[in-house]
Amino acid sequence: VVSVWEQLQKDLEEVKELLAKATRKRVRDVLLAEKHKLEVEIKNQPPPTPKDAAEEDKSSLGGYTVKINNYAWDQSDKFIKLYISLNGVQKLPAENVQVNFTERSFDLLVKNLNGKNYTMTFNNLLKPISVEGSTRKIKTDTVLVMCRKKREEKWECLTQVEKESKEKEKAAYDTSDPSEGLMNLLKKMYAEGDDEMKRTINKAWVESREKQSKGDIPMDI
């Protein structure tokens, strides 16, 4: 994108070129008047700031942004390690792969990889990490994000939300009434299952009701 200031500068350059070639007084007077007019406009028009230039560079990257959802993770005593697969990422300049860490989160941005930008955000990490000790490594077709643990202890999952979800799920099945726990499990299987799973559960339900009505079993499942 060419700014107004740059357009005026180009107009002025062309007027100067025409002035150098003009020989007729009337033509020269017209060009001189236009030259003066352009110089006043340029003086009153601020030049593009570095920020504008940065925005132009950003827009020139092209492509669109893709949110990364697939990853693998592992841990050692000192680090949480996330492996993000991105074909050809090792060919990018190192500055195109950026990770910003906080004590409980990180953001990954991979710029201009095969015409696309890739992002990944992890908020509410399960435990605090060391910002200074965390880093990223670029390997063949893979970005490795290494979050340095503040305490050398095992993490059962990556985020606080994931932990809370697991605890709620466990509580749903861990009841004093075995039949209630079984019912909760069946409901979950039915909700998450495919058509075949739903048919199987429905069939088992109907058969259990028939047996109960005949007195074959004392309790409802």
N, CA, C and O of each residue as an XYZ file, in Angstrom:
884
protein
N       0.853     -1.181      0.000
C       0.000      0.000      0.000
C       0.890      1.232      0.000
O       1.759      1.374      0.860
N       0.675      2.129     -0.967
C       1.472      3.348     -1.081
C       0.761      4.467     -0.343
O      -0.425      4.703     -0.576
N       1.462      5.162      0.544
C       0.858      6.241      1.336
C       0.672      7.487      0.475
O       1.236      7.604     -0.613
N      -0.147      8.428      1.000
C      -0.382      9.707      0.298
C       0.934     10.460      0.150
O       1.204     11.034     -0.905
N       1.751     10.463      1.196
C       3.048     11.153      1.171
C       3.923     10.617      0.039
O       4.573     11.385     -0.671
N       3.934      9.310     -0.121
C       4.752      8.704     -1.183
C       4.204      9.049     -2.567
O       4.969      9.262     -3.508
N       2.865      9.102     -2.688
C       2.249      9.486     -3.966
C       2.656     10.911     -4.347
O       3.008     11.177     -5.497
N       2.605     11.817     -3.379
C       2.967     13.212     -3.642
C       4.437     13.335     -4.030
O       4.779     14.124     -4.911
N       5.306     12.564     -3.385
C       6.728     12.589     -3.721
C       6.957     12.146     -5.168
O       7.782     12.728     -5.873
N       6.235     11.128     -5.604
C       6.386     10.648     -6.986
C       5.877     11.680     -7.991
O       6.460     11.868     -9.058
N       4.768     12.351     -7.627
C       4.239     13.412     -8.504
C       5.249     14.544     -8.647
O       5.456     15.082     -9.734
N       5.882     14.899     -7.507
C       6.856     15.995     -7.526
C       8.058     15.635     -8.391
O       8.553     16.475     -9.142
N       8.529     14.401     -8.292
C       9.672     13.970     -9.090
C       9.361     14.077    -10.589
O      10.195     14.502    -11.389
N       8.131     13.675    -10.939
C       7.764     13.718    -12.360
C       7.655     15.165    -12.858
O       8.072     15.464    -13.977
N       7.098     16.067    -12.033
C       7.001     17.488    -12.403
C       8.398     18.077    -12.614
O       8.613     18.859    -13.540
N       9.345     17.699    -11.754
C      10.720     18.194    -11.898
C      11.342     17.715    -13.210
O      12.055     18.457    -13.885
N      11.048     16.433    -13.560
C      11.572     15.896    -14.824
C      11.006     16.657    -16.016
O      11.723     16.953    -16.972
N       9.704     16.974    -15.952
C       9.068     17.721    -17.044
C       9.609     19.147    -17.134
O       9.783     19.691    -18.225
N       9.872     19.743    -15.967
C      10.443     21.094    -15.950
C      11.800     21.132    -16.644
O      12.116     22.091    -17.349
N      12.584     20.106    -16.447
C      13.920     20.056    -17.045
C      13.836     19.985    -18.563
O      14.758     20.403    -19.263
N      12.722     19.451    -19.073
C      12.582     19.290    -20.521
C      11.810     20.437    -21.170
O      11.922     20.665    -22.374
N      11.016     21.165    -20.356
C      10.142     22.199    -20.925
C      10.949     23.410    -21.419
O      11.910     23.832    -20.775
N      10.540     23.959    -22.573
C      11.214     25.138    -23.130
C      10.265     26.325    -23.260
O      10.716     27.470    -23.282
N       8.966     26.074    -23.348
C       7.995     27.153    -23.495
C       7.712     27.791    -22.137
O       7.495     27.087    -21.151
N       7.713     29.157    -22.084
C       7.516     29.874    -20.812
C       6.175     29.528    -20.174
O       6.098     29.310    -18.965
N       5.126     29.476    -20.982
C       3.785     29.215    -20.435
C       3.735     27.835    -19.784
O       3.146     27.658    -18.718
N       4.363     26.863    -20.443
C       4.388     25.498    -19.896
C       5.197     25.459    -18.605
O       4.808     24.819    -17.628
N       6.355     26.172    -18.623
C       7.208     26.184    -17.433
C       6.491     26.838    -16.252
O       6.624     26.387    -15.114
N       5.716     27.924    -16.530
C       4.974     28.597    -15.460
C       3.949     27.660    -14.829
O       3.786     27.638    -13.609
N       3.263     26.890    -15.664
C       2.264     25.938    -15.155
C       2.941     24.876    -14.295
O       2.451     24.528    -13.220
N       4.078     24.361    -14.781
C       4.793     23.314    -14.043
C       5.375     23.850    -12.731
O       5.372     23.152    -11.717
N       5.877     25.100    -12.754
C       6.409     25.701    -11.528
C       5.315     25.881    -10.476
O       5.527     25.650     -9.285
N       4.134     26.301    -10.950
C       2.999     26.469    -10.035
C       2.613     25.115     -9.417
O       2.327     25.033     -8.223
N       2.609     24.063    -10.234
C       2.276     22.712     -9.742
C       3.356     22.213     -8.778
O       3.065     21.562     -7.774
N       4.615     22.539     -9.112
C       5.721     22.126     -8.239
C       5.571     22.757     -6.852
O       5.740     22.083     -5.835
N       5.250     24.062     -6.818
C       5.074     24.759     -5.547
C       3.902     24.167     -4.763
O       3.977     23.988     -3.548
N       2.823     23.868     -5.480
C       1.629     23.304     -4.839
C       1.946     21.943     -4.200
O       1.529     21.662     -3.077
N       2.689     21.106     -4.932
C       3.049     19.787     -4.411
C       3.959     19.887     -3.197
O       3.815     19.130     -2.237
N       4.913     20.842     -3.248
C       5.843     21.001     -2.126
C       5.112     21.414     -0.853
O       5.472     20.978      0.240
N       4.081     22.259     -0.992
C       3.276     22.667      0.173
C       2.492     21.470      0.712
O       2.424     21.263      1.924
N       1.906     20.690     -0.184
C       1.128     19.516      0.247
C       2.017     18.507      0.973
O       1.621     17.934      1.988
N       3.229     18.298      0.437
C       4.156     17.343      1.077
C       4.560     17.829      2.459
O       4.691     17.040      3.395
N       4.759     19.161      2.579
C       5.142     19.723      3.869
C       4.048     19.519      4.910
O       4.333     19.304      6.088
N       2.791     19.590      4.466
C       1.656     19.449      5.387
C       1.227     17.993      5.590
O       0.398     17.700      6.451
N       1.788     17.100      4.804
C       1.430     15.679      4.905
C       2.552     14.933      5.617
O       3.661     14.863      5.087
N       2.300     14.369      6.811
C       3.378     13.672      7.531
C       3.819     12.426      6.788
O       2.993     11.725      6.204
N       5.123     12.141      6.804
C       5.626     10.924      6.144
C       5.168      9.679      6.902
O       4.786      9.773      8.068
N       5.203      8.523      6.256
C       4.777      7.286      6.935
C       5.686      6.981      8.120
O       6.906      7.117      8.032
N       5.081      6.570      9.222
C       5.854      6.236     10.424
C       6.366      4.811     10.324
O       5.860      4.027      9.521
N       7.371      4.463     11.135
C       7.863      3.072     11.159
C       6.755      2.070     11.445
O       6.777      0.949     10.936
N       5.759      2.486     12.282
C       4.652      1.590     12.602
C       3.867      1.251     11.339
O       3.497      0.098     11.119
N       3.609      2.288     10.493
C       2.900      2.040      9.241
C       3.667      1.054      8.372
O       3.078      0.173      7.745
N       4.991      1.212      8.342
C       5.813      0.309      7.539
C       5.719     -1.109      8.066
O       5.676     -2.065      7.292
N       5.687     -1.246      9.404
C       5.586     -2.580     10.005
C       4.258     -3.229      9.652
O       4.190     -4.429      9.390
N       3.184     -2.407      9.649
C       1.877     -2.946      9.286
C       1.870     -3.411      7.838
O       1.267     -4.431      7.504
N       2.561     -2.635      6.961
C       2.623     -3.035      5.551
C       3.383     -4.348      5.404
O       2.988     -5.217      4.626
N       4.487     -4.491      6.162
C       5.254     -5.739      6.116
C       4.394     -6.906      6.574
O       4.441     -7.996      6.004
N       3.595     -6.651      7.635
C       2.745     -7.706      8.179
C       1.711     -8.140      7.138
O       1.470     -9.331      6.941
N       1.099     -7.136      6.469
C       0.064     -7.485      5.498
C       0.661     -8.151      4.268
O      -0.028     -8.889      3.564
N       1.950     -7.895      4.003
C       2.570     -8.475      2.815
C       2.888     -9.958      2.985
O       3.233    -10.641      2.020
N       2.769    -10.459      4.238
C       3.015    -11.882      4.452
C       2.021    -12.739      3.695
O       2.352    -13.818      3.205
N       0.788    -12.238      3.606
C      -0.237    -12.989      2.879
C      -0.699    -14.206      3.652
O      -0.320    -14.412      4.805
N      -1.530    -15.013      2.994
C      -2.018    -16.228      3.616
C      -3.022    -15.934      4.714
O      -3.541    -14.823      4.822
N      -3.288    -16.944      5.526
C      -4.226    -16.780      6.622
C      -3.722    -17.565      7.818
O      -2.776    -18.345      7.716
N      -4.368    -17.346      8.950
C      -3.903    -17.943     10.203
C      -4.660    -19.223     10.513
O      -5.887    -19.274     10.431
N      -3.909    -20.253     10.871
C      -4.469    -21.557     11.212
C      -4.211    -21.830     12.687
O      -3.087    -21.676     13.164
N      -5.258    -22.237     13.411
C      -5.098    -22.580     14.824
C      -4.646    -24.032     14.940
O      -5.265    -24.929     14.367
N      -3.568    -24.257     15.681
C      -3.030    -25.606     15.854
C      -3.778    -26.308     16.986
O      -3.863    -25.789     18.099
N      -4.317    -27.486     16.693
C      -5.030    -28.260     17.706
C      -4.344    -29.586     18.021
O      -4.562    -30.164     19.086
N      -3.519    -30.062     17.100
C      -2.884    -31.368     17.291
C      -1.465    -31.219     17.835
O      -0.666    -30.426     17.338
N      -1.182    -31.999     18.860
C       0.148    -31.974     19.459
C       0.340    -33.249     20.279
O      -0.620    -33.956     20.586
N       1.567    -33.521     20.620
C       1.888    -34.608     21.555
C       2.679    -33.984     22.692
O       3.338    -32.961     22.509
N       2.613    -34.604     23.877
C       3.378    -34.035     24.984
C       3.995    -35.120     25.841
O       3.529    -36.258     25.888
N       5.048    -34.729     26.509
C       5.799    -35.633     27.371
C       6.371    -34.771     28.503
O       6.258    -33.546     28.469
N       6.973    -35.401     29.490
C       7.578    -34.618     30.564
C       8.787    -35.339     31.135
O       8.892    -36.565     31.101
N       9.686    -34.534     31.656
C      10.828    -35.037     32.419
C      10.718    -34.416     33.806
O       9.726    -33.755     34.112
N      11.715    -34.621     34.634
C      11.672    -34.014     35.958
C      11.644    -32.486     35.877
O      11.043    -31.827     36.726
N      12.296    -31.925     34.851
C      12.462    -30.469     34.781
C      11.558    -29.784     33.749
O      11.276    -28.593     33.879
N      11.101    -30.522     32.724
C      10.396    -29.869     31.627
C       9.075    -30.560     31.273
O       8.932    -31.777     31.394
N       8.114    -29.737     30.831
C       6.950    -30.200     30.073
C       7.294    -29.955     28.614
O       7.656    -28.839     28.242
N       7.184    -30.997     27.775
C       7.605    -30.890     26.377
C       6.404    -31.105     25.461
O       5.727    -32.130     25.540
N       6.146    -30.126     24.589
C       5.071    -30.241     23.607
C       5.667    -30.318     22.211
O       6.510    -29.504     21.835
N       5.219    -31.309     21.450
C       5.711    -31.537     20.091
C       4.608    -31.155     19.103
O       3.538    -31.764     19.095
N       4.873    -30.144     18.272
C       3.893    -29.677     17.287
C       4.447    -29.954     15.893
O       5.501    -29.437     15.522
N       3.738    -30.764     15.133
C       4.195    -31.141     13.786
C       3.803    -30.080     12.764
O       2.627    -29.742     12.632
N       4.797    -29.551     12.036
C       4.588    -28.564     10.978
C       5.585    -28.841      9.857
O       6.784    -28.606     10.010
N       5.087    -29.337      8.744
C       5.969    -29.727      7.644
C       6.798    -28.553      7.133
O       6.263    -27.501      6.785
N       8.111    -28.753      7.096
C       9.016    -27.751      6.534
C       9.366    -26.615      7.458
O       9.994    -25.650      7.022
N       8.981    -26.688      8.740
C       9.216    -25.557      9.644
C      10.703    -25.263      9.817
O      11.078    -24.127     10.110
N      11.556    -26.278      9.637
C      13.004    -26.073      9.820
C      13.599    -25.169      8.726
O      14.720    -24.683      8.875
N      12.869    -24.944      7.644
C      13.366    -24.097      6.557
C      13.115    -22.609      6.807
O      13.663    -21.761      6.103
N      12.293    -22.290      7.803
C      11.980    -20.890      8.089
C      13.132    -20.198      8.818
O      13.922    -20.857      9.494
N      13.234    -18.861      8.681
C      14.166    -18.120      9.538
C      13.752    -18.311     10.998
O      12.562    -18.399     11.299
N      14.705    -18.374     11.881
C      14.418    -18.648     13.301
C      13.445    -17.634     13.890
O      12.639    -17.979     14.754
N      13.516    -16.365     13.422
C      12.642    -15.341     13.993
C      11.174    -15.527     13.609
O      10.300    -14.878     14.182
N      10.895    -16.411     12.641
C       9.509    -16.672     12.253
C       8.797    -17.626     13.207
O       7.586    -17.820     13.109
N       9.548    -18.216     14.125
C       8.945    -19.130     15.112
C       9.095    -18.478     16.483
O      10.183    -18.462     17.059
N       7.985    -17.940     17.001
C       8.030    -17.160     18.234
C       7.167    -17.810     19.309
O       6.052    -18.254     19.033
N       7.683    -17.864     20.531
C       6.911    -18.353     21.671
C       7.028    -17.336     22.806
O       8.132    -16.959     23.200
N       5.893    -16.902     23.322
C       5.861    -16.001     24.471
C       5.343    -16.774     25.689
O       4.251    -17.340     25.653
N       6.124    -16.793     26.747
C       5.776    -17.532     27.951
C       5.334    -16.580     29.066
O       5.861    -15.475     29.194
N       4.355    -17.023     29.873
C       4.075    -16.403     31.159
C       4.157    -17.527     32.193
O       4.448    -18.671     31.843
N       3.904    -17.211     33.449
C       4.037    -18.224     34.492
C       3.034    -19.358     34.343
O       3.293    -20.476     34.789
N       1.873    -19.076     33.710
C       0.859    -20.125     33.579
C       0.323    -20.265     32.146
O      -0.771    -20.794     31.949
N       1.082    -19.797     31.148
C       0.590    -19.908     29.767
C       1.736    -19.740     28.770
O       2.839    -19.332     29.135
N       1.458    -20.060     27.512
C       2.378    -19.702     26.430
C       1.600    -19.573     25.124
O       0.552    -20.189     24.935
N       2.149    -18.751     24.231
C       1.592    -18.542     22.883
C       2.665    -18.864     21.869
O       3.794    -18.383     21.969
N       2.305    -19.686     20.885
C       3.211    -20.013     19.780
C       2.698    -19.358     18.507
O       1.511    -19.450     18.196
N       3.583    -18.697     17.768
C       3.256    -18.121     16.464
C       4.320    -18.529     15.462
O       5.505    -18.255     15.651
N       3.886    -19.188     14.392
C       4.771    -19.554     13.282
C       4.319    -18.760     12.068
O       3.203    -18.942     11.580
N       5.188    -17.873     11.579
C       4.795    -16.946     10.515
C       5.231    -17.420      9.132
O       6.361    -17.862      8.922
N       4.288    -17.309      8.198
C       4.573    -17.481      6.769
C       5.193    -18.835      6.445
O       6.208    -18.911      5.754
N       4.581    -19.897      6.946
C       4.988    -21.256      6.593
C       4.089    -21.748      5.474
O       2.904    -22.006      5.686
N       4.658    -21.876      4.282
C       3.887    -22.282      3.098
C       2.662    -21.399      2.884
O       1.586    -21.878      2.526
N       2.849    -20.082      3.114
C       1.775    -19.123      2.870
C       0.753    -19.017      3.984
O      -0.257    -18.332      3.825
N       0.990    -19.676      5.106
C       0.044    -19.624      6.224
C       0.774    -19.256      7.515
O       1.976    -19.480      7.655
N       0.016    -18.687      8.453
C       0.525    -18.436      9.797
C      -0.148    -19.415     10.749
O      -1.345    -19.672     10.622
N       0.595    -19.960     11.692
C       0.056    -20.960     12.613
C       0.164    -20.450     14.048
O       1.188    -19.890     14.439
N      -0.905    -20.648     14.834
C      -0.896    -20.204     16.223
C      -1.368    -21.322     17.148
O      -2.169    -22.177     16.769
N      -0.852    -21.289     18.360
C      -1.314    -22.185     19.420
C      -1.228    -21.423     20.737
O      -0.218    -20.778     21.021
N      -2.293    -21.497     21.544
C      -2.315    -20.834     22.841
C      -2.674    -21.840     23.921
O      -3.649    -22.580     23.796
N      -1.879    -21.860     24.978
C      -2.167    -22.689     26.150
C      -2.318    -21.757     27.346
O      -1.352    -21.117     27.762
N      -3.526    -21.679     27.900
C      -3.775    -20.886     29.095
C      -4.012    -21.801     30.291
O      -4.323    -22.980     30.124
N      -3.866    -21.261     31.487
C      -4.144    -21.993     32.731
C      -3.379    -23.313     32.807
O      -3.961    -24.365     33.072
N      -2.077    -23.246     32.573
C      -1.268    -24.449     32.754
C      -1.460    -24.985     34.179
O      -1.715    -24.225     35.113
N      -1.335    -26.290     34.321
C      -1.639    -26.929     35.597
C      -0.823    -26.356     36.745
O      -1.342    -26.152     37.842
N       0.452    -26.098     36.491
C       1.339    -25.575     37.538
C       2.211    -24.455     36.955
O       2.335    -24.349     35.735
N       2.809    -23.628     37.800
C       3.643    -22.525     37.311
C       4.891    -23.035     36.574
O       5.436    -24.093     36.888
N       5.318    -22.246     35.588
C       6.554    -22.549     34.872
C       7.502    -21.361     34.994
O       7.082    -20.249     35.316
N       8.767    -21.603     34.737
C       9.777    -20.543     34.752
C       9.847    -19.917     33.364
O      10.177    -20.597     32.392
N       9.538    -18.627     33.266
C       9.574    -17.937     31.969
C      10.995    -17.935     31.413
O      11.207    -18.207     30.231
N      11.968    -17.625     32.272
C      13.361    -17.532     31.817
C      13.911    -18.899     31.393
O      14.734    -18.979     30.481
N      13.463    -19.963     32.046
C      13.996    -21.292     31.748
C      13.299    -22.013     30.612
O      13.750    -23.072     30.176
N      12.189    -21.439     30.123
C      11.427    -22.075     29.049
C      11.944    -21.620     27.693
O      12.446    -20.505     27.549
N      11.818    -22.488     26.707
C      12.362    -22.173     25.378
C      11.638    -22.987     24.312
O      10.723    -23.758     24.603
N      12.073    -22.794     23.080
C      11.551    -23.598     21.977
C      12.701    -24.045     21.097
O      13.707    -23.347     20.967
N      12.545    -25.218     20.491
C      13.557    -25.738     19.582
C      12.885    -26.098     18.260
O      11.760    -26.598     18.231
N      13.597    -25.834     17.176
C      13.072    -26.151     15.849
C      13.777    -27.394     15.333
O      14.997    -27.417     15.169
N      12.987    -28.422     15.081
C      13.537    -29.672     14.559
C      12.916    -29.938     13.192
O      12.095    -29.146     12.728
N      13.290    -31.030     12.543
C      12.740    -31.356     11.235
C      11.237    -31.594     11.337
O      10.793    -32.535     11.995
N      10.450    -30.728     10.677
C       8.988    -30.822     10.628
C       8.338    -30.739     12.002
O       7.188    -31.150     12.158
N       9.041    -30.220     12.996
C       8.505    -30.192     14.356
C       9.007    -28.965     15.118
O      10.174    -28.589     15.016
N       8.094    -28.346     15.887
C       8.481    -27.336     16.865
C       8.339    -27.972     18.247
O       7.283    -28.508     18.584
N       9.405    -27.908     19.042
C       9.389    -28.444     20.395
C       9.334    -27.270     21.375
O      10.267    -26.472     21.457
N       8.227    -27.178     22.115
C       8.082    -26.142     23.141
C       8.422    -26.765     24.487
O       7.807    -27.748     24.899
N       9.404    -26.185     25.168
C       9.881    -26.743     26.439
C       9.568    -25.768     27.574
O      10.175    -24.703     27.684
N       8.604    -26.157     28.416
C       8.206    -25.341     29.561
C       8.961    -25.833     30.795
O       8.791    -26.977     31.216
N       9.781    -24.981     31.362
C      10.581    -25.363     32.529
C       9.706    -25.340     33.792
O       9.150    -24.303     34.151
N       9.594    -26.481     34.450
C       8.804    -26.564     35.679
C       9.467    -25.741     36.786
O      10.690    -25.733     36.923
N       8.646    -25.056     37.561
C       9.207    -24.352     38.723
C       9.551    -25.337     39.831
O      10.504    -25.131     40.583
N       8.766    -26.413     39.927
C       9.057    -27.469     40.898
C       9.179    -28.787     40.152
O       8.393    -29.069     39.248
N      10.146    -29.578     40.524
C      10.362    -30.854     39.845
C       9.382    -31.895     40.385
O       9.685    -32.650     41.309
N       8.207    -31.903     39.779
C       7.155    -32.831     40.177
C       6.382    -33.271     38.939
O       6.411    -32.601     37.907
N       5.699    -34.394     39.051
C       4.966    -34.941     37.908
C       3.634    -34.210     37.738
O       2.918    -33.962     38.708
N       3.319    -33.872     36.490
C       2.019    -33.284     36.152
C       1.111    -34.392     35.641
O       1.516    -35.173     34.780
N      -0.126    -34.475     36.165
C      -1.047    -35.500     35.655
C      -1.719    -35.091     34.348
O      -2.244    -35.939     33.626
N      -1.705    -33.792     34.044
C      -2.251    -33.281     32.779
C      -1.625    -31.916     32.527
O      -0.778    -31.466     33.298
N      -2.042    -31.254     31.444
C      -1.386    -29.999     31.063
C      -2.040    -28.756     31.657
O      -1.346    -27.808     32.024
N      -3.369    -28.753     31.755
C      -4.054    -27.533     32.175
C      -4.969    -27.778     33.367
O      -5.354    -28.910     33.661
N      -5.304    -26.687     34.040
C      -6.216    -26.753     35.179
C      -7.608    -27.176     34.734
O      -8.290    -27.920     35.440
N      -8.029    -26.707     33.573
C      -9.351    -27.077     33.039
C      -9.435    -28.581     32.803
O     -10.444    -29.213     33.113
N      -8.366    -29.143     32.252
C      -8.330    -30.582     31.996
C      -8.415    -31.365     33.308
O      -9.081    -32.397     33.374
N      -7.744    -30.876     34.343
C      -7.778    -31.547     35.646
C      -9.192    -31.521     36.227
O      -9.685    -32.538     36.716
N      -9.839    -30.359     36.174
C     -11.190    -30.228     36.711
C     -12.170    -31.123     35.969
O     -13.071    -31.703     36.575
N     -11.993    -31.235     34.650
C     -12.867    -32.096     33.848
C     -12.711    -33.558     34.257
O     -13.697    -34.287     34.363
N     -11.475    -33.979     34.485
C     -11.227    -35.360     34.900
C     -11.817    -35.639     36.280
O     -12.359    -36.717     36.525
N     -11.706    -34.650     37.185
C     -12.244    -34.832     38.533
C     -13.767    -34.947     38.520
O     -14.342    -35.750     39.255
N     -14.419    -34.132     37.676
C     -15.883    -34.211     37.567
C     -16.314    -35.558     37.006
O     -17.290    -36.153     37.463
N     -15.570    -36.031     36.006
C     -15.886    -37.323     35.384
C     -15.717    -38.452     36.397
O     -16.544    -39.361     36.469
N     -14.649    -38.386     37.172
C     -14.403    -39.419     38.177
C     -15.488    -39.400     39.240
O     -15.951    -40.454     39.675
N     -15.903    -38.193     39.668
C     -16.930    -38.067     40.698
C     -18.264    -38.633     40.231
O     -19.039    -39.156     41.032
N     -18.531    -38.526     38.929
C     -19.803    -39.014     38.396
C     -19.921    -40.526     38.530
O     -21.025    -41.046     38.692
N     -18.802    -41.236     38.466
C     -18.838    -42.710     38.540
C     -18.504    -43.225     39.940
O     -18.821    -44.364     40.282
N     -17.865    -42.379     40.745
C     -17.457    -42.803     42.086
C     -18.574    -42.464     43.072
O     -18.471    -41.481     43.807
N     -19.632    -43.260     43.095
C     -20.775    -43.025     43.972
C     -20.950    -44.209     44.904
O     -20.434    -45.300     44.662
N     -21.691    -43.966     45.974
C     -21.950    -45.050     46.927
C     -22.930    -46.066     46.359
O     -22.981    -47.208     46.816
N     -23.705    -45.654     45.367
C     -24.687    -46.540     44.737
C     -24.095    -47.076     43.427
O     -23.961    -46.314     42.470
N     -23.736    -48.372     43.356
C     -23.133    -48.923     42.137
C     -24.020    -48.757     40.915
O     -23.520    -48.508     39.818
N     -25.338    -48.892     41.089
C     -26.241    -48.778     39.942
C     -26.238    -47.352     39.385
O     -26.377    -47.156     38.178
N     -26.076    -46.341     40.279
C     -26.025    -44.949     39.810
C     -24.764    -44.706     39.005
O     -24.795    -44.030     37.977
N     -23.638    -45.266     39.480
C     -22.396    -45.131     38.732
C     -22.485    -45.777     37.372
O     -21.978    -45.240     36.388
N     -23.134    -46.942     37.310
C     -23.306    -47.639     36.028
C     -24.185    -46.833     35.090
O     -23.911    -46.746     33.893
N     -25.254    -46.237     35.643
C     -26.139    -45.412     34.817
C     -25.390    -44.224     34.225
O     -25.554    -43.897     33.050
N     -24.559    -43.578     35.059
C     -23.779    -42.437     34.565
C     -22.816    -42.856     33.457
O     -22.634    -42.133     32.478
N     -22.206    -44.017     33.617
C     -21.287    -44.518     32.599
C     -22.018    -44.805     31.301
O     -21.536    -44.467     30.220
N     -23.200    -45.438     31.412
C     -23.994    -45.747     30.211
C     -24.430    -44.465     29.497
O     -24.412    -44.394     28.268
N     -24.818    -43.463     30.271
C     -25.240    -42.193     29.668
C     -24.083    -41.555     28.891
O     -24.275    -41.043     27.788
N     -22.886    -41.592     29.475
C     -21.712    -41.030     28.812
C     -21.385    -41.806     27.531
O     -21.099    -41.215     26.490
N     -21.432    -43.142     27.627
C     -21.163    -43.965     26.446
C     -22.186    -43.703     25.352
O     -21.847    -43.671     24.169
N     -23.448    -43.514     25.753
C     -24.506    -43.261     24.770
C     -24.301    -41.899     24.091
O     -24.441    -41.770     22.875
N     -23.964    -40.882     24.911
C     -23.796    -39.530     24.371
C     -22.619    -39.441     23.410
O     -22.672    -38.707     22.423
N     -21.543    -40.196     23.702
C     -20.325    -40.091     22.897
C     -20.218    -41.177     21.830
O     -19.337    -41.120     20.972
N     -21.109    -42.164     21.879
C     -20.996    -43.303     20.968
C     -21.574    -43.055     19.587
O     -22.316    -42.097     19.367
N     -21.217    -43.944     18.654
C     -21.769    -43.870     17.303
C     -23.132    -44.560     17.277
O     -23.633    -44.996     18.313
N     -23.730    -44.658     16.083
C     -25.067    -45.253     15.958
C     -25.096    -46.694     16.445
O     -26.069    -47.119     17.068
N     -24.037    -47.447     16.166
C     -23.985    -48.842     16.580
C     -23.973    -48.947     18.106
O     -24.650    -49.798     18.682
N     -23.192    -48.069     18.758
C     -23.144    -48.061     20.221
C     -24.508    -47.714     20.807
O     -24.945    -48.331     21.780
N     -25.184    -46.721     20.212
C     -26.511    -46.329     20.700
C     -27.507    -47.476     20.577
O     -28.301    -47.717     21.486
N     -27.463    -48.186     19.441
C     -28.388    -49.333     19.254
C     -28.110    -50.423     20.297
O     -29.041    -51.015     20.844
N     -26.826    -50.683     20.568
C     -26.460    -51.723     21.543
C     -26.961    -51.364     22.933
O     -27.508    -52.209     23.642
N     -26.771    -50.088     23.324
C     -27.218    -49.659     24.657
C     -28.733    -49.690     24.752
O     -29.286    -50.108     25.770
N     -29.413    -49.244     23.686
C     -30.878    -49.278     23.686
C     -31.402    -50.698     23.820
O     -32.364    -50.946     24.546
N     -30.766    -51.630     23.119
C     -31.177    -53.033     23.176
C     -30.991    -53.578     24.592
O     -31.871    -54.259     25.117
N     -29.837    -53.276     25.212
C     -29.571    -53.742     26.577
C     -30.573    -53.138     27.550
O     -31.000    -53.801     28.496
N     -30.945    -51.902     27.328
C     -31.907    -51.221     28.194
C     -33.277    -51.898     28.113
O     -33.903    -52.188     29.133
N     -33.723    -52.141     26.894
C     -35.029    -52.787     26.701
C     -35.041    -54.170     27.344
O     -35.996    -54.526     28.035
N     -33.985    -54.951     27.119
C     -33.920    -56.297     27.681
C     -33.922    -56.265     29.204
O     -34.547    -57.115     29.837
N     -33.229    -55.294     29.801
C     -33.186    -55.201     31.262
C     -34.561    -54.836     31.816
O     -34.949    -55.323     32.877
N     -35.294    -53.990     31.111
C     -36.637    -53.618     31.569
C     -37.574    -54.825     31.501
O     -38.405    -55.035     32.385
N     -37.421    -55.613     30.430
C     -38.277    -56.805     30.281
C     -38.004    -57.807     31.398
O     -38.933    -58.396     31.951
N     -36.693    -58.004     31.736
C     -36.336    -58.942     32.797
C     -36.852    -58.455     34.144
O     -37.306    -59.244     34.972
N     -36.773    -57.127     34.351
C     -37.241    -56.588     35.623
C     -38.749    -56.796     35.770
O     -39.243    -57.144     36.842
N     -39.477    -56.571     34.650
C     -40.933    -56.721     34.719
C     -41.338    -58.168     34.994
O     -42.403    -58.419     35.558
N     -40.480    -59.132     34.593
C     -40.767    -60.530     34.837
C     -40.268    -60.987     36.222
O     -40.523    -62.113     36.651
N     -39.559    -60.092     36.897
C     -39.037    -60.442     38.198
C     -37.734    -61.205     38.150
O     -37.309    -61.754     39.166
N     -37.083    -61.256     36.994
C     -35.819    -61.983     36.882
C     -34.689    -61.279     37.605
O     -33.791    -61.930     38.140
N     -34.725    -59.926     37.625
C     -33.682    -59.183     38.316
C     -34.337    -58.178     39.276
O     -35.385    -57.621     38.950
N     -33.758    -57.945     40.418
C     -34.393    -57.104     41.422
C     -34.199    -55.590     41.227
O     -34.951    -54.794     41.790
N     -33.206    -55.196     40.444
C     -32.930    -53.752     40.360
C     -32.757    -53.306     38.916
O     -32.386    -54.090     38.043
N     -33.029    -52.050     38.692
C     -32.955    -51.469     37.357
C     -31.506    -51.061     37.066
O     -30.824    -50.494     37.920
N     -31.042    -51.367     35.821
C     -29.704    -50.891     35.442
C     -29.876    -49.744     34.461
O     -28.889    -49.176     33.996
